[in-house]
Amino acid sequence: MAKVSFDIRAIEKWVGKSKKRMVQTAQESTAEAGARVIERTPVDTAFARNNWFPTLNGQFTAGGGGAVVASVSFSGMKLGDRLGLVNNTEYIVPLEYGASGQAPEGMVRVTAAEWPVIVREVAMRIGRG
């Protein structure tokens, strides 16, 4: 008869490491997606691009807008948090739907379509680290 035994401490260590990687993957993937949306926002006066504000669980997280603020804000997330980007520029919806030749396919929709690839790339990078 074969006998198999496991050291529970090794399993607990693996679970802890896996949770940390999940959180890091979520944080970095969300920051990357946010940066892509912001970078893709057409620039004339830069008002629309600078008017993206990160939210965490429905609350604004920082006093300013932009990719750096979003990245820092998203770095504090935990599993189960709801993250978002809000832009109250009155013409952001027309920009999203091609009003500017700089982003004829939009910013948010293009990035949303890339989400699976973003997560996969970040997870692979973190898994190697």
C-alpha positions in Angstrom: 0.0 0.0 0.0 1.3 3.5 -0.9 1.3 6.2 1.6 1.3 9.9 0.8 1.7 12.7 3.4 1.7 16.5 3.1 3.3 19.1 5.3 0.4 21.5 5.9 3.0 24.4 6.4 4.2 23.9 2.8 0.6 24.1 1.6 -0.1 27.2 3.7 3.0 28.8 2.3 1.9 28.0 -1.3 -1.6 29.4 -0.7 -0.2 32.6 0.8 2.2 33.1 -2.2 -0.7 32.4 -4.6 -2.9 35.0 -2.9 -0.1 37.6 -3.1 0.4 36.8 -6.8 -3.4 37.1 -7.4 -3.5 40.5 -5.8 -0.4 41.7 -7.6 -1.8 40.5 -10.9 -5.1 42.3 -10.2 -3.3 45.5 -9.2 -0.9 45.6 -12.1 -3.4 44.5 -14.7 -5.8 47.2 -13.6 -3.1 49.9 -13.6 -2.0 48.8 -17.1 -5.6 49.0 -18.4 -6.1 52.4 -16.8 -2.9 53.7 -18.3 -3.9 52.4 -21.8 -7.3 54.2 -21.6 -5.7 57.4 -20.5 -2.9 57.2 -23.1 -5.4 56.6 -25.9 -7.5 59.6 -25.0 -7.2 62.1 -27.8 -5.2 65.3 -27.0 -6.1 68.7 -28.3 -5.9 70.7 -25.1 -5.2 67.6 -22.9 -8.3 68.4 -20.8 -10.0 65.1 -21.5 -6.8 63.1 -21.0 -6.1 64.8 -17.7 -9.7 64.4 -16.5 -9.6 60.6 -15.8 -9.9 60.0 -12.1 -9.6 56.6 -10.4 -12.2 55.2 -8.1 -12.0 52.4 -5.5 -15.3 50.9 -4.4 -17.2 53.9 -5.9 -15.1 56.5 -4.1 -12.6 58.8 -5.7 -9.1 57.9 -4.5 -6.9 60.8 -5.3 -6.9 64.5 -5.8 -5.7 64.5 -9.3 -6.2 62.7 -12.6 -3.9 60.9 -14.9 -2.2 57.5 -15.4 0.3 57.9 -12.5 -2.5 58.7 -10.0 -4.5 55.7 -11.3 -1.6 53.4 -11.0 -0.8 54.5 -7.4 -4.5 54.3 -6.5 -4.9 50.8 -7.9 -1.8 49.6 -6.1 -3.7 49.7 -2.9 -6.6 47.5 -4.0 -7.5 44.2 -2.4 -9.3 41.2 -3.9 -13.0 42.0 -4.1 -12.5 45.7 -4.5 -14.2 47.5 -7.4 -12.0 49.8 -9.4 -12.9 52.3 -12.0 -11.9 55.3 -14.1 -14.3 58.2 -14.3 -14.1 61.1 -16.8 -16.7 63.9 -16.5 -15.5 65.8 -19.5 -18.8 66.7 -21.3 -17.5 65.4 -24.7 -15.9 62.1 -23.5 -18.7 59.9 -24.9 -18.3 61.4 -28.4 -14.6 60.9 -28.1 -15.1 57.3 -27.1 -17.3 56.8 -30.2 -14.9 58.2 -32.7 -15.4 62.0 -32.7 -11.6 62.4 -32.9 -9.5 60.9 -35.7 -6.8 60.3 -33.0 -8.9 57.5 -31.4 -11.5 56.4 -34.0 -12.1 53.1 -32.2 -12.3 54.7 -28.8 -10.2 54.3 -25.7 -12.3 52.3 -23.2 -13.8 49.7 -25.7 -10.4 49.0 -27.2 -8.8 48.5 -23.8 -11.7 46.4 -22.6 -11.2 44.1 -25.6 -7.5 43.7 -24.6 -8.3 42.9 -20.9 -7.7 39.1 -21.2 -4.3 39.7 -22.9 -3.3 42.3 -20.3 -4.1 39.9 -17.5 -2.4 37.0 -19.1 0.8 39.0 -19.8 0.9 40.4 -16.3 0.3 37.0 -14.7 3.0 35.4 -16.7 5.5 38.1 -15.8 4.6 37.8 -12.1 4.8 34.1 -12.2 8.4 34.3 -13.5 9.4 36.7 -10.7 
